[in-house]
Amino acid sequence: MMTLEDLKKNEAVSTYITRADESLCALGFTEHSFAHVTKTAELSGYLLETLGYPERDVELARISGYLHDIGNLVNRTNHSLSGAMMAFEILGGLGFAPGDIATITTAIGNHDEGTGVPVNHVCAALILADKSDVRRSRVRNTEVSSFDIHDRVNYSVRKSLLKINEDHTIVKLKLTVDTKYGSVMDYFEIFLNRMIMCRKAAERLGMEFKLIINEQQVI
């Protein structure tokens, strides 16, 4: 069975990820290239592996994380849906089993906060992994004076950590925020819907979601 490492060697997949990110760069969005999709893949796998899901499910979560943003190649609007259909075609061409294709397609198609719902455990892991990737290095704009709110929020996050507790009852997103660049209120202004989605995703995995900013619990 094919794995994430096999996909990383696929020229078409690499091209689609690169070109999708180029489109987002032109639109002024934060980084959505290999750094983001690789981290999303790793965190998705970490969540399911820690919770004791089967090895194949863990691998499908990683693959979903790696492919989740390719729909930006088509358009930012509805990129989760176009990305799901692209993944459907790509994985089918590579000989993935129909059940694996179905799981990955469902996860990608439901990862965006506009229309997505954590309908299964792989999707829930992808949502938590994707929405927790907030960090300074995703900001492309080098002029602090011209930052918009998305730039300010991402640039203000010096450190982020997504962690499941020992009892597997709570998943925490811990952020270290430099309020010189962005306030906690700024974070909520653009990420409230994402955090609500994270709460629902955590519940799908049988856990509570907690957001900790500068050692203070805010959700």
N, C-alpha and C positions, 0 to 999 in steps of 0.2 A: 504493500500500500504506500502511496505517495505521502510525503511528509512536507513540513514547512521548508526544510533544507532543500528539497527538490525544487520547490517553487521559487526559492531565492536564486536558483541557477537558471531559471527560465527567462529568456531574453524578452519575450513579449510582456510578461508580468512586470519586469523591471522597467521596460519602456513605458507602460501605462502608468505606473506609479510616478515616474519622473515627469511625464507630460502632464499628468493631473496636477501635480504640485506646481508646475510652471504656470498653469492657468490660474491657480489660486494666488500665486505670487503676483501675477499681472493685476489681480483684483484687490491686492493689498492684504490678503489673509496671512495668518501665521503659518509657520512651516508645517506641511503635511506630507513630507517626503519620507525617506527611509528611516530617519531617526524616530519619527512619530509612529509609523506603522510597525517598526520593530519593537518599540517599547510597548505598544498596544498588544502586540502578539505575545510578548513575554509576560505581561501582567495578566492577560486573559488565561494563559496557561497556568500561571501561578495560582490563580484563584481556584480553578477547578482541581488542580493537582492537590492543593492544600486541603480541599474539602473532600478528597477521596474519590473523585469521579474516575471512571475507567480511562485507561491510557489513551485510547483512540479519541474519546471526547475531549481530553486535554489537547491533543494534537489538532483536532478540528477547531477548537477555540483559538489556538495559535494561528492557524491558517486564516480564520475569519478576521482576526486582528490585523494580519498582514495585508489582506485584500480589501479591508472595509472602506477605504476612501478612493478606490479606483474610479468610482462613478463621477468624481470631480473632473475627469477627462471629458465627459459629456457636457456637464453643466453643474454648477454648485447647487442650484435648485433641484430638489428631489434626487440628490446624488446617492442616497442610500438605495433607492429603487433602481436607478440605472446601474449602480455598482453591483447590485444583486444579480441583475440580468447578465452583466458582463462576466461575473464569477461563474454563473450557471454555464455559459458558453465555454469559458476557459477550462473549467474543471471537467466538463463533459468531454472536451477534446483531449484532455490528458488521461482519460480513462478512470476517473474517480467513480466510486460506487454511487448509484442513485441516492441511497440513504445519506451518504456523506455530503453529496451536492445539496440535498434538501436542507440539511442542518446548517451548512455554511451560508446558503442563499437566504434562509430565514433570518439568521443572525445579522447579516449585512443589511438586509432590507428593513430591519427594525432597530438599527443602532442610533438613528438620528432623533433628537428630542422633538422635532416637529410632528412626526407621525409614528415613531417607533414605540413598541411595547415589548417588554422582556418576556416573550412568550415561552421561552425554554431556558435551560441552564447555560447553554453556550451563548445565546443572545445576551443573557444577563451578565455573564462574565465580560463579554465584549463591551457592553455599555459602561460598566464600571471602569474597565481599563482605559477606554477611549476618553471618557469625561474626566478622568483623574490626571491626564497628561497636560498639566499646566506648568510651564517653566519659562524662565528667562530666555533660554536658547532658542525658543520657537519664534521669537520676535525678529523680523528681518529689518525693520526700520531702524536705522542707526542714529536718527535725529530724535533725541528725547523730547525736544520742544514741540515736535509735530506728532507725538503719539496720540492715537485715538484711544478709546476706553479699553478695547481689546489688547492693544499694545501695552497700556499701563498695567492692566491686571496681570498679563503673562510676565511682563518684565519685573513686576514687583515680587513674584514668587521665586525666592532663592532656593527653596527646597520643597519637594513634594514626595510623600510616601504613602502608598496604599498597602495596608496591612490587616490581616485577619488575626483576631486574638486566639489564644491557645485553646479556648473552649469552642471555637468556630461558631460563635454566636453574634459576633460584631465584626464589621469591616470598617476600618477607619481610614479616612483621607486626611493626612496631617500635612498642613502647609506652613511654611515659614515665609511670612510676607514682610517685605520692606515697605512700610506705609509712606515712605518718601515718594514712591512712584505711583502707588495705587492703594485705595482704602479698602477696608472690608466691605463697605457699602458698594463700592465699584464692583467688587467680585460678585456680590449678590445681584446687582443690576443686570449683569449679562449671563450669570451662571445659575440663577435660581431654578429655571426649568430643568437644567441639566442635573442639579442636585436632587430635585424631586424624582427625576428618572432614575438616578442612582439609588435612591431609597427603595423604589419599586423593584429595581434589579436585585438589590440585596435581599429583599423579602422573598423574591423568587428563589434565591439560593438558601433560604432559611435563616437569614441573618438580619441584624439591625445595621443601618448605615449611620455613621457619625462623621461629622466634619469638624476638624480641629484646626483653628487658625491661631498661630502664635500661642500655642498651648491652652487656648480657650475653646471649649466646645461651643459651637454655634448652631449645630444641628444634631 
